[in-house]
Amino acid sequence: MPAHSTIKANYPPEPSDCRQCERLATFLDSVKTQYPDYHARPVDAFGDPDAKLLIVGLAPGMHGANRTGRPFTGDYAGILLYQTLHKFGFASHAESVSHHDDLRLMNCRITNAVKCLPPQNKPNPDEIRQCNHYLQTEIRSFLQSDGKAILALGTIAHQAVLRGLGLRLKDYAFTHGAIYPLPDHAARLYDSYHCSRYNTQTKRLTAAMFEQIFATIAADLLNNQ
């Protein structure tokens, strides 16, 4: 595995108490009433502050990150993700169950394009844009040093990364397996289908396809350390 960056990322404050999107804030209030033990707030990023790999998902899942307060933890989409992270040395365990377990990420950090659970798992375009300033500041902190990799899980995450970097969407089409050098940064953007239940059960995304993405990233990071 590649070594940690020698420059520690100076990440901005997380959006733990953000209520800028009225629809999402109201929805989270109703979820909290229905499930008092759920996190039901914006979900902060998780992982190594000196990471070489930043994974960007879509948004918290109702009974996953929205419940546990950790990205991809406790839901179906996290099963394949954490198994794969463990296989390639980015995670200490192959399963992420609770915010309070002893799972650690090594050289990897996970965040979302939208920090709050959206109704029907579908954020509105204005909510994606509103939340992008959090991702933008996180990416800029992440890219303070060279040799970095950003993995976008799905089209919305891919486009959110591009917006955060001020890049034109039409110049970087989302395609599973695509790799884009990022201008003005010694870094690359990698694309993968999202590891959602729908994609894995329909075989749009298989474990082998997902592992190939990580094999490529791990090899590239090793070559660039």
N, C-alpha and C positions, 0 to 999 in steps of 0.2 A: 504494500500500500504506500502511496505517496506520503511524504512527511507533511506535518502541519505547516501552515504559513508562518513566516517569521514576523509578519506584521499583524497584530491582533486587530480584528475588525471592530470598529467603534459603532455598534448598532444603536439606532435611535430607540427611544421609549416605545414599548409595544402598545397597541390600541385597545388595552384591556377594558377601558370604560367608554369607548367611542359609541355615540348614538347619533351620528350624523345622517344616517339613512333611516328615515322615519318608518318606512315599511318594515325593514329588518329589525329595528329596535322594538317596534310594537309586537312583531311576531315572536321575538325572543322573550318578551314579557309574558306572552300567552303560554309559551313552552315552559317557562319557569313555573308558572302557576300549575300547569298540568304535571310537570315533573320537577318537584322542588329540589331533588338531589342532583339535578343536572347542572353542568357548568353554565350553559345557556347565556353566554357572553361572547364577545370577540375572542377568538382563539389565537394565542401568541405563537410565534415560531418556536421550534424545538430543535436542539442539537448543539453541535460543536461551534463555538463562536469563532474559531480559527479554521473553519471548514474550507475545503477546496471544492466541494460539491454542494450546490444549493438546489433543492428540489422544490418546484412550485406546483401545487395542486390547484383545484378549483375552489372549494369552500368546505367548511365543516359539514359532516353528515349528521343527521338528526340523532341517531343513537350511537354515533362514534365520537368524533372530536367534540361535538356539541354537548355530549354527555360527560366525557372524560376531561376535556380541556387540553388535550394534546393532539396535534395533527395526525390523522389516520390511525388513531388508537381506539380500539374497541369496535371497529366496523369492518365490513367485508372487504372494502378496498384496501385496508391496511394489511390484510393477510399476506397477499402476494408481495406487497411493497416491503414489509419488514423481513419476510423470508429471504427476499432477494438482497436486501441490504446486508443481512447477516452473512449470506453466502459469499458476498464480495468484500467482507471485512469492514463494512461501514456501520454495523450495529453489533452490540454485545450479545443480543439475543435474537431469535427468529420470530418473536411474538411481542407485540405491544398491547398490553391489557389495560393498564391503569396509569394515570399520571403519577402515581405513587410507587410504581414498581422500580426496579433498579436498572432498567434499560438505559443504555448510553449509546449515543451516536458518535462515531469517530470519523473526523474529516468530512462530516456531512451535516447539513442543516435542512429542515423541512419547514415550509411555510405555505400559505395559500394566496391566490389572487384576491379572494374575498374572505375577510376574516370572520364573518358572521354566517350562521346557518340561514339560507334563503328558503322561502316556501317552495315546496316541490323540488328542492335542490336546484332551483333555477334563478340565479340573480338577474336583475334587470340590467340593461346596458348602463344606465346612469349610476347604478350601485357599483358596478365594476369600475367605472371611471372614478367615482368618488373614493373608492378604497385604494385606488392605484397609487396614491401618494405614499401610503405605508410601504407598499412593495417597492416603489421607486427609491425611497431612502434606504431600505434594506439592501437592495441590489447595489446601490452606490457604495454602501459600507462594505459589502461583500467583495466588490471589485477593487478594493484599495490596493491589493497586491496582484501579481500576475499568475498565470497558470491555473485559472479557475474554470469551472464547468457549471452551467446552469441546465437543469433538466426540467422541461415543461411537460406536464402530464395533461395532454389534451389541448384543443384549440384555444379555449378561453385563457388558460394559463400561458400558452405561447404568446397570444396577442397582448396579454397583460405585461409580460416581460418586455416585449417590444415597446409598448407605450411607456413603460418605466424608464426605458433607455432612450426615448425620443426617436425611435426608428420607425420608418414607414412600413405598415403592415403588408402592403403589396409587394415589397421587396423580399419578404421572408415568409413564403407560404408554409403552412403547417403540413407536415408529412411525417408519418411514423418512420423513425430512423434517420430523419434529416439532421444534418450538422451544419451550423452556421457560425463562422468566425464573427466575433463582435467587433465592429470598428471602434478604434480608440481604446481597445482593451485587449490584453493578451489572454483572451477567454473565448469560450465557445458555448453556443446554445444548442442543446440536443432536444429532439422531439420524441415523445412516445405517446401512444394512445393511453388514456387514463386507465388505471387498474381497477375500474369499477366492476361491480357485479355483472352489469349488462355486457360490458366488453369481454370479460373473461368467460362468461357462460355461453356467449354466442361465438366464442373462439376468434373474435376480431383481434383479441390480444391473448396470446398463449404465454405460459411461463417461459418457454424457450425464447420467444420474441422479446420478452421483457428482459430476460437475462442477457441477451445479446447487446441490448442497449447499455447495460451496466458493464459488461465486459469491455465494450468500446471505450466507455468513459474511464474505467479503471486503468486501461492500457494507456490512454492519452494522458491522464494525470501522472502516471508513472514516468512517461517519457518527458513530461514538462516540468518535473520537480527540480 
